[in-house]
Amino acid sequence: MLYWWLKFVFVGPFISVYNRPRVEGLENIPDDGPAILAGNHLSIADWLFAPLLVRRRITYLAKSEYFTTPGFKGMLMRWFYTGAGQYPIDRSGGDAAESALRTARRLLDEGKLVGLYPEGTRSPDGRLYKGKTGMARVALETGVPVIPVAMIGTDKVCPPGPFKWRRHRVTLKIGKPIDFSRFEGMGGNRFVERAVTDEVMYELMQLSGQEYVDIYAASLKNKSAPSSATSADRIPDTRAS
């Protein structure tokens, strides 16, 4: 219930008037049934605009710290993120990647729209970075379609750094659902998972117009690229990194 109050009463009306968001390809969102919404990740504001413009409820995975902060501030954060459709995952343990994937699979089994960010973290410079394969693994194991969802302009609304909310128009472009049934039974094959991920990233590049960079955004932020894929490559998304 709180999700819809935030969308139609508290947050949605302000964003609608102040940022005048528009959407293209809304017909590509199914009326019911599970699907993965795979988005580019420009800003912490991304997850606010998609639910506002899409009729169905979207559930995003979010780091558990948003739900475990103590005190009054923590209570407000839990209230807001829970109401806004966030679902906590714990990224601290060694099985963090598998925990995130397990959560995504369960939500899809319940027929939900699950929003994932294949880049795994926000773009540091507005370019589109290499996708992690966790999203592909979930898609292959569940058989649900992947719908590319490109945000344009959210990095101007809420840029990296100290929190600011600027008046800038945002566009959401929704691509056609991608059916990966041709790879049925091939979940766990890292070459297939990479091919699926790259296909989704290509569609996001076409929709968003971003320059593509074939390295992980997190590697650039850490100023050290990994020598090979590790379990971290499995974590497709957490909302704000």
N, C-alpha and C positions, 0 to 999 in steps of 0.2 A: 504493500500500500504506500509506504513512504517513497518508493521509487517514483510512483506516478505523481505524488505531491511535489517532489523535487522537480520533476519534468514539466508539470503543467502549472505549478503555483509559485514555488520558491525560486528556483534557479533558471528554469527554461524561459520564462517570459523576459527576464533581464537579458539573457544571451540573445534571444530572438530579436529584441529591439536594438541592443547595443552593437552586436556583431553581424546581424542580418545574414545568418548562414543560409546557404542554398545547397540543394542536393540534386545529383544527376544519377540516374540508374536505380531509383528506388524500387522499380518493378523487379529487380534482380534478387530482392530479399524474399524468400518463400513465406507464404502466409502462416505456415506451421511446419513443425519438424525441425530436427537438429541441423546445424550448419556451423562451420568455423568462419568467422569474419577475420580475415588476415589483413592487418593494417600497417601502414608505415607509421613511424613514431617520431614526430617532430617536437612535441611539447607535452607537458603534463596536462594540457588542456584537451588533448585528443579525445580522451575517453568521455568527456562531457558532451561533445558535439554529436558524435554518432548516435547515442541514445536519444538525443533531442530530435534528430531528424528521421530516425528509423521508428516505425510504428511499434514493432515488437520489442520486448525487453531484451537487453543484451547483458550478459554476465561476463565480467572480466576477472582474470586472476590478478591478485594484488599481493604484495609482500606482507607477511603477517605482522610486521611492525606497526602497520596502520591500525591494527586491531588490538595490540597489546601494550600500547603506550599508557603508563599509569596516570592517575590524577584526572582532574576535570577536563583538561585538554584531550587526554586519551579517550575519555567518555564521548566527547563531541566527535572525535575522529571516528570512533567505532560506529556511532549513530549515523554519521554522514556516509561513510564508505559502504556500510551495510545497506543503507537505504538506497544508495546510488547503484547498487547491483554489483558490488565488488565481492570477490570470494577469496579468503585468505589462504596463502600457501607459505609453508616454512622453507626458506632457502638456506638455512644454516647448516643442516646436516649433510652427510655424505650422500644420502639418497634424495637430495633436494630435487634433482631433475626428475627422477621417477615419481616422486610425490606430486609434482606439478602436472605431469602427464596423466597420472592416475586420476587426479581431480578433474582435469579437462575431459577425460573419457567418461567419468561418472556424470558430469553435467550434460554431456551430449547424449548419453543414454537416457537422460530424463527429458530429452527433446528440446533442449535450450539452444539459443544462439550464444556461442562462446566467442568472445573477442580475444584474439591473440596478436601479439606484436612479434613477428619472426626475427626482427633485428635484435630483440632482447633488451634493448635500452634505447634511450632517445638519441637521435642523430646529433652529434656535436656541432655540425656545421650546415645542416639543411640538406645534405646529400643522402642518398639511399644506400644503406650498407648491406653487406652479405647477410642472408638469413640463416638462422640456426634451424636445425633439422627436426626439432621436437614437434613443431606444428605438423610436419609431413608424417611423422610417425603416428601421431594421433589420427590424422586423416586416413591413413592407410589401414590402421587397426579398427577404426569405427566405420569406415566406408561413407562418411558424410562428405558433402561437397564443401569446397573451400571457395569463399567469396572474397576477392580482393577489394579492399576498402581504402581509398587514398584520401588523406586529409591534405588540404592546401590552405596555407595561411595561418595555421594555429601557432607556428613559431613566431609570427608577428604579433599575435594576440598575447601570448604568454611566453616570452623568450627565456632561454637559459639564464640562470643567475637569480638574484633576489626577486621575489614574487612581484609581478606586475601584470595588470590586465588592461590591454590596450584596445582601442577601437579600430578593428580591422576586419574586413569581411572574410569569412571562411567558406570554402567550398568542399563538399564531400562528394567524391566520385565513386560509385559502386559498380564494379565490373560484373560480368556474367559469372555464374557459378562454374567452377572447374571440377569436372568429374574425373577422379583418378581410379575408377573401377578397373581400368586396364592393368593396374598394378596389384589387383586383388591377391592377397596371400603373400605379398612381398614386403610387408612391414618388418622392420629390423634389418633389411638390406641397406647398408649405408649408401651405396651408389644410387639406388632407387630413391631413397629419402633425399639425397642431395639433388637429384633431377627434379623431384616434385617441388622442393623448396625453391630451386632456381626458376622454375616455371612461374611460381607465384610471385617471386620478386620481379621477374620480367614484366608481369602484368601490372604490378604496382608502379614500376618505373614508367610504363606507358600511360597509366592513368594520371600519375602525379606530375610527370615531366621532370622529375628529379634526375640528377646525374647519379649513376650507379658506381659504387666503389666496392671492389671485390675483396674487402677485408671486413672483419667484425668491428662494429662500432666500439665495443668494449675494449678491444685490443688497442684501438687508437687512443681511447681515453686513458688506458693504462700505459700507453707508450711502449708496449711490448706484445707483439703478435705471438699466439701460441704456435708451437712447432707442429702440433698435430691435434686432431679432434679429441676432446675429452668429454667427460660427462656434462661439462658446462654447455657443450654444443647442443645438448638435449633440451635445455630450458628455453622454450620458445618466447617467453614473455613474462614480465611482471610490469605492472602498470607504470610505475614511476621509478626510474633507476638513476 
